[in-house]
Amino acid sequence: MPISRRTLLTSAAGAATVIPLSAATTPGRGPLPADPFTLGVASGDPSPDGFVLWTRLAVTPLAADGLGGMPSRAVPVTWELAADERFRRVIRRGVTAARPDRAHSVHVELDGLAPGREFFYRFHAERYTSPTGRTRTAPARWSRPSALAMAFASCSQYEHGYFTAYRRLAEDEPELILHLGDYQYEYAPDTYNIPGGNPRDHEGPETVTLANYRQRHAQYKTDPDLQAAHAVAPWAVVWDDHETENNWADEVPEQPDPNFLARRAAAFQAYWENMPLRRSSIPNGIDMLLHRRLHWGRLATFHMLDTRQYRDDQGCGDGYKDCAAAADPARSITGAEQEAWLLDGFRRSTARWDVLGQQVFFGQRDNNSGPQKVLSMDSWDGYQGSRDRITRGWVDARVRNPVVLTGDVHAHWADELKLDWNDPTSKTVGTELVCSSITSGGNGADVASGNHTWAAWNPHLRFYNNQRGYVRARITGETLIADFVVLPYVTEAGAPAHTRASFVIEDRVPGLHKVADNPTPSPGLRTTAPEDQGAETVRQETERP
């Protein structure tokens, strides 16, 4: 039957080095005993001429050894890329190997494609065929696209609820999805509980070993709502803390742990195996390059940051503190090299919108109404020198429209960014949009006023809501409109979604303007119809290292 976009959403649920066919046909015992495409498909990191296609084979996805019940041999996997969802116009086809040393993950990294086009892809292994995914190339580097429909999300604790928000996000049909960390959580069952009890459980112990992390990623990937979100559009991912462990900082664990570096290396390896990342992000022991840029023509540049791997340890033992270390200009949340890379990106930018995709709260949140400032040591408040240098960097570079996108805090926030946090009336120089969690924290609750109590002495905090959800955005040359989408509950499946509030950022006018509360269901996001690419010759080819 034809695969419609509706079917794609309801049935859906690259860079491991792609190797020649001759090497992919290593003999092994017997055929696969069951469908290996239990973890769905994904694509990521779109460029004007390509992207990464991903899948991972697992006939028994929750196997405790993390290997998904797969044989200890390489399995040949055929991939197809088509201009249409029925695969009548196949553009590329090739064969690669899903190898046991990479948990039978497949990363096909394609280039040479036309910019600004929609494509469909799928995989075959022996007699089985994967679900179909949809992806697209970014617009040409110097083009001026009229609009981008995107969404961003964070914090999906499997135990705390159902991933319905991913399903609703997929139904919006964005062209690009950013995931800003806490894609999975490390805890053992009955360790991190919500009031009333968790509606479902993690499989296996706390994630410490490579087998543990592989199993946990597989459990999350079996969720059909998450699979639908991966299949609908390309993703750009960065991690926060829980992909490894809570509140880690560079080589410092949350609690003393002599084996932390081995744990970090295992977490990084599993993260790369399970994400649609390019070969530039293949881990090297305890190191993994994750900060990178994505360009959407001259409309938007996305600077994807890593605020975990290079940071100094949190000041004063972490938590909310009045802490002198937070103001130490020598301390960094990005590390010197990544900071220089970001500042250079600001100076070179020709984009209408420069967007930072990152993990922890950027603006100031003082939780004390008195003269002392009591701030979160895990956020940019705990690294004020970093924040000042980066903020002044975009001001000095005359970045046209700086916008920070943030996850981590399990609630929707919107705030205006200042150069002088001691003067509430000082000029606004940027804007921050913070997405709530997909599930983390359980159902949460609506905040009728749309304001946090801290806003009384933090007037730059313009919006707050404590329900679960995500943020969708439509970016044009004139405006960025952000819709804060919420679900009334997540401890049961199938919740509806609606827009709790919308804000507009106008070109060259940093700051937030409220649009309206909108209790109606979320509309779709698509900005463009698929382009007719015409019949193209099918090319049989094998990707090589």
C-alpha positions as CSV (number, residue, x, y, z in Angstrom):
1,M,0.0,0.0,0.0
2,P,1.2,3.6,-0.6
3,I,3.0,5.2,2.4
4,S,1.1,8.4,3.1
5,R,2.4,11.0,5.6
6,R,-0.4,9.9,7.9
7,T,0.9,6.3,7.7
8,L,4.4,7.5,8.3
9,L,3.2,9.1,11.6
10,T,1.1,6.2,12.8
11,S,3.3,3.3,11.8
12,A,6.8,4.8,12.3
13,A,7.5,4.0,15.2
14,G,25.2,7.1,8.4
15,A,28.8,7.8,11.3
16,A,29.4,4.1,11.8
17,T,31.8,3.8,9.0
18,V,30.0,2.5,5.9
19,I,31.9,-0.3,4.5
20,P,32.0,-2.1,1.1
21,L,29.6,-5.0,0.3
22,S,32.4,-7.5,0.2
23,A,33.2,-6.8,3.9
24,A,29.5,-6.7,4.8
25,T,28.9,-10.3,3.9
26,T,30.9,-11.9,6.7
27,P,29.6,-15.4,7.1
28,G,27.5,-16.1,10.2
29,R,25.2,-18.8,11.5
30,G,21.6,-18.8,10.3
31,P,19.2,-16.0,9.2
32,L,17.8,-13.4,11.6
33,P,15.1,-15.0,13.7
34,A,12.8,-12.0,13.8
35,D,12.3,-8.4,12.5
36,P,15.5,-6.5,13.5
37,F,14.0,-3.0,12.9
38,T,12.4,-2.7,16.3
39,L,14.1,0.6,17.1
40,G,12.8,2.5,14.1
41,V,14.8,4.9,11.8
42,A,16.1,8.4,12.1
43,S,18.0,11.0,10.2
44,G,20.0,14.0,11.3
45,D,22.4,16.9,10.8
46,P,21.1,18.1,7.5
47,S,23.4,20.1,5.2
48,P,22.6,21.6,1.8
49,D,23.7,18.4,0.1
50,G,23.1,15.6,2.5
51,F,22.3,14.2,6.0
52,V,22.8,11.1,8.1
53,L,20.5,8.1,7.9
54,W,20.3,5.9,11.0
55,T,19.0,2.6,12.2
56,R,20.0,-0.1,14.6
57,L,19.2,-3.8,14.4
58,A,17.8,-5.5,17.4
59,V,15.6,-8.6,17.3
60,T,15.4,-8.6,21.1
61,P,15.9,-5.0,22.0
62,L,15.9,-5.3,25.8
63,A,18.5,-8.0,26.0
64,A,20.6,-7.4,29.1
65,D,23.9,-7.6,27.2
66,G,22.9,-4.6,25.2
67,L,23.4,-6.4,21.8
68,G,19.7,-6.7,21.0
69,G,19.7,-10.5,20.5
70,M,21.7,-10.1,17.3
71,P,24.3,-12.6,16.0
72,S,27.9,-12.0,16.6
73,R,28.5,-11.2,13.0
74,A,28.1,-8.2,10.6
75,V,24.7,-8.1,9.0
76,P,24.4,-6.6,5.5
77,V,21.9,-3.7,5.4
78,T,20.6,-2.2,2.2
79,W,19.5,1.4,2.3
80,E,17.3,3.3,-0.2
81,L,16.7,7.0,-0.6
82,A,13.8,8.1,-2.8
83,A,12.2,11.3,-4.0
84,D,8.7,10.0,-3.2
85,E,7.2,8.1,-0.4
86,R,6.3,5.1,-2.6
87,F,9.9,4.6,-3.6
88,R,9.1,4.8,-7.3
89,R,11.9,7.4,-7.8
90,V,14.9,5.9,-6.0
91,I,17.8,8.4,-5.9
92,R,20.4,6.4,-4.1
93,R,20.8,2.8,-3.0
94,G,23.7,1.1,-1.3
95,V,24.8,-1.6,1.1
96,T,26.5,-1.3,4.4
97,A,27.2,-3.5,7.4
98,A,25.7,-3.4,10.8
99,R,28.5,-4.6,13.0
100,P,28.4,-6.1,16.5
101,D,31.2,-3.9,17.8
102,R,28.8,-0.9,17.2
103,A,25.7,-2.6,18.5
104,H,24.6,-3.3,14.9
105,S,24.0,0.4,14.4
106,V,24.0,1.9,10.9
107,H,25.0,5.5,10.0
108,V,24.9,6.3,6.3
109,E,26.3,9.7,5.6
110,L,25.2,11.0,2.3
111,D,26.3,14.0,0.2
112,G,25.9,15.3,-3.3
113,L,22.1,15.7,-3.1
114,A,20.1,18.7,-4.2
115,P,19.5,21.4,-1.5
116,G,16.2,22.2,0.0
117,R,14.5,18.9,-1.0
118,E,12.4,16.3,0.8
119,F,13.4,12.7,0.7
120,F,12.2,9.3,2.0
121,Y,14.4,6.5,3.1
122,R,14.2,2.9,4.4
123,F,16.5,-0.1,5.2
124,H,16.4,-3.8,4.4
125,A,18.1,-6.6,6.2
126,E,17.6,-10.1,4.9
127,R,13.8,-10.5,4.4
128,Y,12.8,-7.6,6.6
129,T,12.2,-3.9,5.8
130,S,12.3,-1.0,8.2
131,P,9.6,1.7,8.6
132,T,9.9,4.6,6.2
133,G,11.4,7.9,7.4
134,R,11.2,11.3,5.9
135,T,14.1,13.8,5.8
136,R,15.3,16.8,3.9
137,T,18.5,18.6,2.9
138,A,19.0,22.2,4.2
139,P,18.6,25.0,1.7
140,A,21.6,26.1,-0.4
141,R,24.2,27.9,1.8
142,W,23.6,31.4,0.3
143,S,19.9,31.1,-0.4
144,R,17.3,33.1,1.5
145,P,14.5,30.6,2.3
146,S,11.2,32.3,3.2
147,A,10.5,30.3,6.3
148,L,11.6,27.4,8.5
149,A,9.2,25.3,10.6
150,M,11.1,23.7,13.5
151,A,10.5,22.3,17.0
152,F,12.7,21.6,20.0
153,A,12.3,19.3,22.9
154,S,14.2,18.0,26.0
155,C,14.0,15.7,29.0
156,S,12.2,12.4,28.3
157,Q,12.2,10.3,31.4
158,Y,10.7,7.0,30.3
159,E,9.4,6.1,33.8
160,H,7.6,9.4,34.4
161,G,5.1,9.1,31.6
162,Y,4.2,8.3,28.0
163,F,5.9,10.0,25.1
164,T,2.7,11.5,23.7
165,A,4.4,14.9,23.3
166,Y,6.8,13.3,20.7
167,R,3.7,12.1,18.8
168,R,2.1,15.5,18.9
169,L,5.4,17.1,17.8
170,A,5.5,14.6,14.8
171,E,2.0,15.5,13.9
172,D,3.1,19.1,13.5
173,E,5.4,17.9,10.7
174,P,8.3,20.2,11.3
175,E,11.2,20.5,8.9
176,L,13.8,20.3,11.6
177,I,13.8,19.0,15.2
178,L,16.4,20.0,17.9
179,H,16.8,17.7,20.9
180,L,18.5,19.6,23.7
181,G,19.5,16.9,26.1
182,D,18.3,14.3,28.6
183,Y,17.2,12.1,25.8
184,Q,17.3,9.2,28.2
185,Y,17.9,8.8,32.0
186,E,20.4,6.6,33.8
187,Y,18.4,5.6,36.9
188,A,17.5,2.1,38.1
189,P,13.8,1.3,38.5
190,D,12.1,2.9,41.6
191,T,15.0,5.3,42.1
192,Y,13.6,8.5,40.6
193,N,9.8,8.5,41.3
194,I,7.0,11.0,40.8
195,P,4.1,11.4,43.3
196,G,1.6,8.6,42.9
197,G,4.2,6.3,41.4
198,N,5.8,5.9,38.0
199,P,3.5,4.6,35.2
200,R,6.2,2.5,33.7
201,D,9.6,1.2,34.6
202,H,13.1,1.2,33.3
203,E,14.6,-2.2,32.3
204,G,17.9,-3.1,33.9
205,P,20.1,-1.5,36.6
206,E,21.4,2.1,36.7
207,T,23.4,2.6,33.5
208,V,27.1,2.2,34.2
209,T,28.5,-0.2,31.6
210,L,28.3,-0.1,27.8
211,A,25.8,-2.9,27.9
212,N,23.6,-1.0,30.3
213,Y,23.6,2.2,28.2
214,R,22.9,0.2,25.0
215,Q,20.0,-1.5,26.7
216,R,18.6,1.7,28.0
217,H,18.8,3.5,24.6
218,A,17.1,0.5,23.0
219,Q,14.2,0.7,25.6
220,Y,13.6,4.3,24.8
221,K,13.8,3.7,21.0
222,T,11.1,1.0,21.2
223,D,8.6,3.7,22.1
224,P,6.3,4.2,19.0
225,D,5.8,7.9,19.8
226,L,9.5,8.6,19.9
227,Q,9.9,6.6,16.7
228,A,7.3,8.7,15.0
229,A,9.2,11.9,15.9
230,H,12.4,10.5,14.6
231,A,10.8,9.4,11.3
232,V,9.1,12.7,10.5
233,A,12.1,15.0,10.1
234,P,15.9,15.3,10.5
235,W,17.1,15.9,14.1
236,A,20.1,17.8,15.5
237,V,21.0,16.4,19.0
238,V,23.1,17.5,21.9
239,W,23.3,15.8,25.3
240,D,22.9,17.2,28.8
241,D,23.7,15.2,31.9
242,H,21.4,12.2,32.1
243,E,22.8,10.5,29.0
244,T,25.7,9.8,31.3
245,E,24.8,10.7,34.9
246,N,23.1,13.6,36.8
247,N,25.1,16.9,36.9
248,W,28.4,15.6,35.8
249,A,31.0,18.2,34.9
250,D,33.9,17.2,32.5
251,E,35.8,14.5,34.4
252,V,34.0,15.1,37.7
253,P,31.1,12.9,38.6
254,E,28.2,14.0,40.8
255,Q,29.4,11.7,43.6
256,P,32.9,10.3,44.0
257,D,33.4,7.4,41.5
258,P,36.8,6.0,40.7
259,N,35.3,4.4,37.6
260,F,33.6,7.5,36.2
261,L,35.9,7.9,33.1
262,A,35.1,4.4,32.0
263,R,31.4,5.1,32.6
264,R,31.7,8.3,30.6
265,A,33.4,6.5,27.7
266,A,30.6,3.8,27.7
267,A,27.9,6.5,27.7
268,F,29.5,8.4,24.8
269,Q,29.9,5.2,22.8
270,A,26.3,4.2,23.3
271,Y,25.1,7.8,22.6
272,W,26.8,7.9,19.2
273,E,25.6,4.4,18.3
274,N,22.0,5.4,18.9
275,M,21.9,8.9,17.4
276,P,21.9,10.1,13.8
277,L,25.3,11.8,14.1
278,R,28.1,12.2,11.5
279,R,31.4,10.4,11.6
280,S,33.0,13.6,13.0
281,S,31.3,12.7,16.3
282,I,32.7,9.1,16.6
283,P,34.0,9.0,20.2
284,N,37.7,8.7,21.0
285,G,37.7,7.2,24.4
286,I,36.3,9.8,26.9
287,D,36.1,12.5,24.2
288,M,33.4,13.2,21.7
289,L,33.0,16.2,19.4
290,L,29.4,17.3,19.6
291,H,29.4,21.1,19.2
292,R,28.8,22.0,15.5
293,R,26.9,24.3,13.2
294,L,23.9,23.8,11.0
295,H,23.0,26.4,8.4
296,W,19.5,26.9,7.0
297,G,20.5,29.1,4.1
298,R,21.0,32.7,5.2
299,L,17.9,32.5,7.3
300,A,19.3,30.8,10.4
301,T,22.5,29.4,11.8
302,F,22.2,26.9,14.6
303,H,25.2,26.8,16.9
304,M,24.8,23.4,18.8
305,L,26.7,23.6,22.1
306,D,28.1,21.1,24.6
307,T,27.9,22.5,28.1
308,R,28.9,19.3,29.9
309,Q,32.1,17.9,28.5
310,Y,34.4,20.9,29.0
311,R,32.9,22.8,32.0
312,D,34.6,23.5,35.3
313,D,33.0,21.7,38.2
314,Q,29.9,23.4,39.7
315,G,30.7,26.0,42.3
316,C,30.1,25.6,46.1
317,G,29.0,21.9,45.8
318,D,26.2,22.6,43.2
319,G,22.6,23.5,43.9
320,Y,21.2,27.0,44.4
321,K,23.8,29.0,46.3
322,D,25.1,32.5,46.9
323,C,28.5,31.5,45.7
324,A,31.6,33.7,44.9
325,A,32.9,31.1,42.5
326,A,30.0,31.7,40.2
327,A,31.4,35.2,39.4
328,D,35.0,34.0,38.8
329,P,35.8,35.2,35.3
330,A,38.2,32.3,34.8
331,R,35.5,29.7,35.1
332,S,33.9,28.3,32.0
333,I,30.9,26.2,31.1
334,T,32.0,25.7,27.5
335,G,35.7,25.4,27.8
336,A,38.1,27.9,26.1
337,E,38.2,26.1,22.7
338,Q,34.5,25.8,22.2
339,E,34.0,29.4,23.4
340,A,36.5,30.7,20.8
341,W,34.7,28.6,18.2
342,L,31.3,30.1,19.1
343,L,32.6,33.7,19.1
344,D,34.3,33.2,15.8
345,G,31.0,31.9,14.5
346,F,29.3,35.1,15.6
347,R,31.9,37.2,13.8
348,R,31.5,35.2,10.6
349,S,27.7,35.0,10.6
350,T,25.7,36.2,7.7
351,A,22.4,34.7,9.0
352,R,19.3,36.6,9.8
353,W,18.9,34.5,13.0
354,D,21.8,33.1,15.1
355,V,20.3,30.3,17.3
356,L,22.2,28.6,20.2
357,G,20.9,25.1,20.7
358,Q,22.1,24.2,24.2
359,Q,21.1,22.6,27.5
360,V,20.9,24.7,30.7
361,F,19.2,28.0,31.6
362,F,21.1,30.9,30.1
363,G,19.4,33.9,31.7
364,Q,19.6,34.9,35.4
365,R,17.2,33.2,37.8
366,D,17.6,34.6,41.3
367,N,15.4,32.6,43.7
368,N,15.9,35.0,46.6
369,S,13.9,38.2,46.9
370,G,16.4,39.7,49.3
371,P,19.8,41.4,48.5
372,Q,21.7,38.2,48.1
373,K,21.6,36.5,44.7
374,V,20.9,32.8,45.1
375,L,21.5,31.1,41.8
376,S,21.7,27.7,40.2
377,M,25.3,26.5,40.1
378,D,24.6,24.0,37.3
379,S,23.3,26.7,34.9
380,W,25.0,29.6,33.2
381,D,24.4,31.5,36.5
382,G,27.1,29.4,37.9
383,Y,29.5,30.5,35.1
384,Q,28.9,34.2,34.8
385,G,32.2,34.9,33.1
386,S,31.3,32.5,30.3
387,R,27.9,34.1,29.9
388,D,29.3,37.6,29.8
389,R,31.9,36.8,27.2
390,I,29.5,35.1,24.9
391,T,26.8,37.7,25.3
392,R,29.3,40.5,24.7
393,G,30.6,38.5,21.8
394,W,27.4,38.5,19.9
395,V,26.8,42.2,20.8
396,D,30.3,43.1,19.6
397,A,29.9,41.0,16.4
398,R,26.6,42.8,15.8
399,V,24.7,39.5,15.5
400,R,21.4,40.5,14.0
401,N,19.0,38.3,16.0
402,P,20.6,36.2,18.8
403,V,18.2,33.6,20.3
404,V,19.1,30.9,22.9
405,L,17.1,27.7,22.9
406,T,17.3,25.7,26.2
407,G,16.1,22.5,27.8
408,D,16.9,20.9,31.2
409,V,14.5,22.5,33.6
410,H,11.3,20.6,33.0
411,A,9.2,23.7,32.5
412,H,8.4,26.2,29.8
413,W,10.1,29.6,30.3
414,A,10.7,32.6,28.1
415,D,13.1,35.4,29.2
416,E,14.9,38.4,27.9
417,L,18.7,38.5,28.1
418,K,20.8,41.4,29.5
419,L,24.4,42.6,29.5
420,D,24.0,44.0,33.0
421,W,22.0,41.7,35.3
422,N,22.3,44.1,38.2
423,D,20.1,46.6,36.4
424,P,16.7,45.3,35.5
425,T,16.1,48.3,33.2
426,S,19.3,47.7,31.1
427,K,19.0,47.1,27.4
428,T,17.8,43.7,26.2
429,V,20.4,42.1,23.9
430,G,18.9,38.7,23.2
431,T,16.1,36.3,23.9
432,E,15.8,32.8,25.5
433,L,13.2,30.2,24.9
434,V,13.1,27.2,27.2
435,C,11.1,24.0,26.5
436,S,9.5,22.0,29.1
437,S,10.1,18.2,29.4
438,I,8.5,15.5,27.3
439,T,7.7,13.6,30.5
440,S,10.3,14.3,33.3
441,G,8.6,15.3,36.5
442,G,5.2,13.7,35.6
443,N,2.1,15.6,34.8
444,G,3.1,19.0,36.2
445,A,0.4,21.7,36.5
446,D,-0.8,24.7,34.6
447,V,0.2,28.1,36.0
448,A,-2.8,30.3,35.3
449,S,-0.9,33.6,35.5
450,G,1.8,32.4,33.1
451,N,4.4,33.8,35.6
452,H,6.7,32.3,38.1
453,T,6.8,33.9,41.6
454,W,10.5,34.8,41.0
455,A,9.5,37.1,38.2
456,A,8.6,39.7,40.8
457,W,12.3,40.4,41.3
458,N,13.5,38.9,38.0
459,P,11.4,41.1,35.6
460,H,13.2,39.7,32.5
461,L,11.4,36.4,33.2
462,R,8.4,36.8,31.0
463,F,6.6,33.4,30.9
464,Y,6.5,30.2,32.9
465,N,4.3,27.1,32.8
466,N,4.9,23.7,34.5
467,Q,3.1,21.4,32.2
468,R,4.9,18.9,29.9
469,G,5.3,19.6,26.2
470,Y,7.7,21.1,23.6
471,V,8.2,24.4,21.7
472,R,7.5,24.8,18.0
473,A,8.7,27.8,16.1
474,R,8.2,29.4,12.7
475,I,11.2,31.4,11.6
476,T,10.9,34.0,8.7
477,G,13.0,36.9,7.7
478,E,10.8,39.2,9.8
479,T,9.9,37.2,12.9
480,L,10.4,34.2,15.0
481,I,7.1,33.0,16.5
482,A,7.4,30.5,19.3
483,D,4.4,28.4,20.5
484,F,4.7,26.8,23.9
485,V,2.8,23.5,23.4
486,V,1.5,21.7,26.5
487,L,-0.2,18.4,27.4
488,P,-2.6,18.2,30.3
489,Y,-1.2,14.9,31.5
490,V,1.5,12.3,30.6
491,T,0.9,9.5,33.1
492,E,-1.6,8.1,30.7
493,A,-1.2,7.8,27.0
494,G,-2.9,9.8,24.3
495,A,-3.2,13.3,25.7
496,P,-4.2,16.1,23.4
497,A,-1.9,19.1,23.0
498,H,-2.6,22.8,22.8
499,T,-0.7,26.0,22.6
500,R,-0.5,27.5,26.1
501,A,1.1,30.8,24.9
502,S,2.8,32.3,21.9
503,F,5.5,34.9,21.7
504,V,7.0,36.7,18.7
505,I,10.6,38.0,18.4
506,E,10.8,40.7,15.7
507,D,13.8,41.2,13.4
508,R,16.4,43.5,15.0
509,V,14.2,43.9,18.1
510,P,15.5,41.5,20.8
511,G,12.9,40.6,23.4
512,L,9.5,39.0,23.7
513,H,6.0,40.2,22.6
514,K,3.1,38.1,23.7
515,V,0.8,37.0,20.9
516,A,-2.1,35.3,22.7
517,D,-3.1,32.3,24.8
518,N,-4.5,29.7,22.4
519,P,-6.4,26.7,23.8
520,T,-7.0,25.2,20.4
521,P,-5.2,22.0,19.2
522,S,-1.8,22.5,17.6
523,P,-1.9,23.1,13.8
524,G,0.7,21.6,11.5
525,L,3.9,23.4,10.9
526,R,4.9,22.6,7.3
527,T,6.1,25.7,5.4
528,T,6.7,24.2,2.0
529,A,5.3,21.5,-0.2
530,P,7.6,18.8,-1.3
531,E,9.4,19.9,-4.5
532,D,9.0,17.9,-7.7
533,Q,12.4,16.6,-8.2
534,G,11.7,14.9,-11.5
535,A,12.6,11.4,-12.4
536,E,16.3,10.7,-11.7
537,T,18.4,7.8,-12.7
538,V,18.7,5.1,-10.0
539,R,22.3,4.6,-9.1
540,Q,23.5,1.4,-7.5
541,E,26.3,2.3,-5.2
542,T,28.1,1.3,-2.1
543,E,29.3,3.9,0.4
544,R,32.9,3.6,1.3
545,P,34.9,4.9,4.3
